[in-house]
Amino acid sequence: MSLIAGCRYLLVDAKESSVRFYERHGFARLGELPDAESDLTSMYVDLLPVARAVSGGNRP
């Protein structure tokens, strides 16, 4: 994906009620945000496997 769009990872700050949704779609937790009043969890997914799947495995 980085050769196509210039990015490798997708980051989100997920509401606690949405964390399982993102995990089911391949996202991993980075950790809780330091703001004690926030219920957001930072998560990421590596886009390289997605790019390889879409391109038929021809991308590095």
Backbone bond lengths (Angstrom), bond angles and torsions (degrees), N, CA, C in turn:
res aa  C-N    CA-C-N  psi(-1)  N-CA   C-N-CA  omega(-1)  CA-C   N-CA-C  phi
1 M - - - 1.447 - - 1.519 110.54 -
2 S 1.316 117.22 -34.27 1.458 118.57 -177.89 1.520 111.89 -62.00
3 L 1.324 118.57 -29.73 1.462 120.94 177.12 1.523 111.50 -72.90
4 I 1.320 116.99 -23.80 1.451 121.51 -178.14 1.527 111.89 -92.06
5 A 1.325 116.76 -51.44 1.461 120.73 -171.24 1.516 114.18 -114.56
6 G 1.324 118.45 -5.99 1.451 119.80 179.79 1.512 114.10 81.03
7 C 1.317 118.10 17.18 1.457 120.16 176.58 1.519 109.92 -138.19
8 R 1.318 115.80 153.63 1.457 120.88 -178.09 1.526 111.86 -116.35
9 Y 1.335 116.80 -33.30 1.459 121.29 -176.21 1.523 110.20 -124.91
10 L 1.316 114.97 148.45 1.462 121.69 173.96 1.515 106.89 -111.17
11 L 1.326 116.43 125.06 1.460 122.73 -178.95 1.516 110.20 -110.63
12 V 1.332 115.90 140.84 1.468 121.22 174.92 1.521 108.77 -137.21
13 D 1.318 115.90 153.93 1.459 122.74 169.07 1.519 105.54 -109.60
14 A 1.321 115.37 100.18 1.463 121.37 -171.05 1.519 111.83 -91.82
15 K 1.331 115.17 140.43 1.464 120.16 170.12 1.520 107.66 -65.21
16 E 1.314 117.02 149.50 1.459 120.51 -178.77 1.528 111.49 -55.95
17 S 1.325 116.55 -34.49 1.467 120.25 179.71 1.527 112.61 -70.88
18 S 1.331 118.07 -12.04 1.465 122.06 -178.52 1.522 114.00 -108.51
19 V 1.319 117.64 -5.24 1.462 121.27 -175.27 1.525 111.34 -58.05
20 R 1.316 118.17 -44.99 1.469 120.53 -179.11 1.526 111.52 -62.03
21 F 1.341 117.52 -36.91 1.465 121.19 176.94 1.524 110.00 -58.00
22 Y 1.339 116.16 -49.92 1.457 120.19 -178.92 1.529 111.46 -65.36
23 E 1.334 117.94 -38.74 1.461 120.38 177.80 1.526 111.25 -61.96
24 R 1.316 116.57 -39.07 1.470 119.63 178.08 1.524 111.96 -64.34
25 H 1.317 117.39 -23.19 1.455 122.05 -179.27 1.527 112.52 -102.85
26 G 1.330 116.48 21.75 1.457 120.74 170.84 1.514 117.02 93.98
27 F 1.319 118.38 -0.02 1.458 120.60 179.29 1.524 110.60 -77.15
28 A 1.328 116.08 148.37 1.459 122.55 175.51 1.531 108.25 -117.82
29 R 1.315 115.49 152.68 1.471 120.22 179.99 1.524 111.00 -78.58
30 L 1.334 115.09 137.43 1.459 121.14 170.45 1.520 109.33 -94.21
31 G 1.333 117.27 -27.89 1.457 121.92 -179.56 1.504 111.40 138.54
32 E 1.314 114.75 172.68 1.454 121.20 178.13 1.522 109.61 -75.17
33 L 1.327 116.10 146.45 1.458 119.30 174.65 1.526 109.08 -73.21
34 P 1.331 118.20 147.84 1.467 120.58 -174.80 1.526 114.93 -66.71
35 D 1.312 118.75 -17.15 1.469 121.99 -179.51 1.529 109.52 -68.51
36 A 1.316 116.98 111.40 1.470 121.64 -174.74 1.526 112.35 -63.92
37 E 1.321 118.02 -23.37 1.456 120.94 -178.88 1.528 112.01 -86.66
38 S 1.302 117.57 -4.32 1.455 122.41 -176.43 1.523 110.23 -99.80
39 D 1.329 115.80 142.10 1.463 119.33 175.22 1.532 109.96 -108.07
40 L 1.340 116.44 30.29 1.457 121.35 -178.12 1.524 111.13 -90.68
41 T 1.325 115.75 143.42 1.453 122.88 176.69 1.523 108.34 -120.19
42 S 1.311 117.04 124.94 1.467 120.90 177.50 1.520 108.69 -75.10
43 M 1.338 115.79 133.58 1.460 121.66 -177.63 1.521 108.94 -139.61
44 Y 1.351 116.00 157.16 1.460 120.28 179.04 1.517 110.36 -143.57
45 V 1.339 114.92 159.47 1.458 121.84 171.64 1.524 107.55 -138.05
46 D 1.318 115.96 140.35 1.465 122.56 177.64 1.527 107.48 -82.73
47 L 1.319 117.21 122.73 1.462 121.45 -177.06 1.526 113.29 -84.89
48 L 1.330 118.48 -10.73 1.458 120.44 -178.56 1.526 112.48 -59.98
49 P 1.336 120.45 -45.96 1.471 118.97 177.40 1.534 112.74 -61.27
50 V 1.324 117.03 -33.13 1.464 120.96 177.18 1.519 109.92 -65.82
51 A 1.323 116.69 -45.32 1.471 121.12 -179.75 1.526 110.38 -63.02
52 R 1.339 116.45 -40.56 1.465 119.28 178.57 1.518 111.85 -64.94
53 A 1.325 116.80 -39.87 1.460 120.66 179.69 1.529 110.64 -65.51
54 V 1.315 116.82 -41.12 1.462 121.09 -178.56 1.522 111.00 -69.88
55 S 1.341 116.49 -36.58 1.465 119.88 -177.22 1.526 113.01 -88.97
56 G 1.309 117.19 2.99 1.455 120.59 -178.81 1.518 113.03 77.40
57 G 1.347 116.62 21.74 1.449 120.96 177.38 1.515 114.39 82.76
58 N 1.327 118.11 12.24 1.467 121.09 -176.59 1.522 114.10 -88.04
59 R 1.302 117.78 -5.26 1.480 120.84 -179.02 1.529 109.15 -93.92
60 P 1.339 117.38 148.41 1.481 121.27 178.00 1.507 112.14 -69.01
